[in-house]
């Protein structure tokens, strides 16, 4: 069986500012780098670390890998955050000003990556990890939207997730199954973006 912990990256500059990142690439804050160090001490033994190609995930994964003495970190394009179209870089207030009521009504902007597309590429990335580590423990550093997509595909409700919060997924011959939600930090940050 593959045991895969899919976790959100450390706090980024745009997390701290309440901006929706999508596939934009702001770096981690100093706090985000410190969170990655703390998470390395909490994560336990691992066989591999994979990550999204975005800097905030790569940096988080690299800090954890260096602290644990494992690697190299493998970049998995399927773990890329959802493209949020014209909303990337905006705060909730700016989105409300641009399109009043859109958030509450569930409207999405041009360029928004469809749920099915996000789900399919995330599940393909998890399956690739299983093929590479059929009996190992893998940490996958990604994004909230990636975690929501994987959880939703397996029937879990959508719940906000903190930086370096995550969920275990287990792959057996029966397919992927949900494990427990985990919190790798004692002092969590839950970004106030979407």
N, C-alpha and C positions, 0 to 999 in steps of 0.2 A: 504494500500500500504506500501511496505517496501522501505525506502529511504536509500541507502547504498553508503557511500563514500569510494571508494577503493583508498588508498593512499600509496605512496612509503615511506619506512622507512627513518630515518635520515641518515646523512652521516656516512658511515662506514670507517674503516681504509683502506680497499681496494678500496672504492670509491675514497678516497683522493689520493691513489697511482695509480689510473687508471687500476686496475686489475679486470678482469671478475670474479665475485664471484660464480655465479651459486648456487649450494647447499653447498658450503663451508661456514664457519661460523665465519668470522671476526667480532669483536665487533664494536660498534659505536665509533666515535671520540668524544672528548669533544665538538666539534662543533655540531656533530650529536645529542648529548644529549641536548644542548642548543636549537637546532632546534625543538626538540620534545616539549620542554617547550613553545616555541613561537607558535607552531602549536596548542597546547592545548588552547591557548588564542584566536585563530582564528576560531576554528572548530565549535563552537556553541553547542547547547544542543544535547545530545545524550542519547539513551536508552541502548546501549551496544557497547562494543569494542571487536573485534575479531582480530586475527593475525596469521601470519605464525609462524611455530615452530622455525625458525632460530632466533638466538640471536638478530641480528640487528633490526628485526621487533618486537620481544617480548619486548625488552628494550624500543623501541620507544612507543609501545602501553602502556606499564606499566607506563612510565613517564606521558603520556597524561591522563591515567585513574586516577593516583594519583592526578594530578593537578586539574582534574575535579570532583574528589570525586565519581567516579563510578567504578563498577567492580563486580566480578572479570573479568579480561581479559580472553577470551576463545580462546584457541589455535585451529586453523583449519588447519590440514595437507594439505588440498586441496589448500591452499594459498602459499605453498612452491614454491620457485623460480624454474625455469626450470633447469634441470641438463645440464650443458654445456660440459660434457665429458672431453676430454683431455685439453680443453681450460680454465678450471677453474684455477684461480690463475695467468693467463697470461695477459700481456698488449697487446694492439693492435700491437705494434712493435714486441713483442715476437711471436705472432701468425703469423705475416707476415714473420718473419725469419724461423719459423717452417714449414709453408706451404704458400709460396709466391702466392699472388693473391687470396687466399681462401676467404677472407672477401668480396672483390669486386665481386667475382664470385658466392657468396652465398653457397660455400661448407661448410659443417659442419663436425666436428671430430667424431670419434667413441665415443659412449656413449652419444651423443647429444639426448636429449629428444624430440621426435617428436611433431610438432605443435598440432596435433589432441589430443594427450594425455594430453598436458598442458591445452588446451582449455576445454576438457571434465572434468578434475578434478577441474579447476577453476569454471566453471559453476555449478558443483555439490556443491561446497563450498558456492557459492552465493545462490543457491536454499536452502541449509540447513539453511543459515542465515535467509532467508525469512520465512521458516517454524518456526524457533525459535522466530522471531520478525515480525509477519505478518502486523503490523501497526506501526512500530517503525523507529527510525533513528539509523543507525548502522555505526560505523567507522571500516573499515577493513584495518589494516596495513599489507602491503605485499611488493611486489617487482615490478620493471619495467616490467619484463616479464609477470607477472600475470596481470598487468593492460593492457598490449598490447594484451594478449590473450582474455580478456573479451571484450575490445573495438573491436578487430578484429571480434569476433563472432557476434557482432551487427553492423558490417559494417563500423566502424570508421577507418580512415587511421592511419598508425603508425607514431607517432610523439614523439620525445624524451621527457622525463619527468624528472623534477627536483626531488631531495630529498624533500619529503613531498609535492609534487604535487600529484594531483589525479583527479578522475572523479566520479561524482555522477551517480549512476545507480538506476532506479526506477522499482520496481516489482509490477505490477498490475495484474488483471485477464487476461490481454492481453499478459502477459509475461514480460521479461526484456526490458527496454528501456534505451537508452543513455541519460544521463543528461549532465550538463556542466563540462568542465575541470576546476579545481580550483587550486589555489596557496595559500598554508597556510603560506608561509614565505615571508617576504619582501626582504630578502637577500638570494636568492636561490643558491644552488650548483647543477650543472648538470654534473654528473660524465662523464669523457671521456673514458668510457669503452663501450662495445657493447650494 
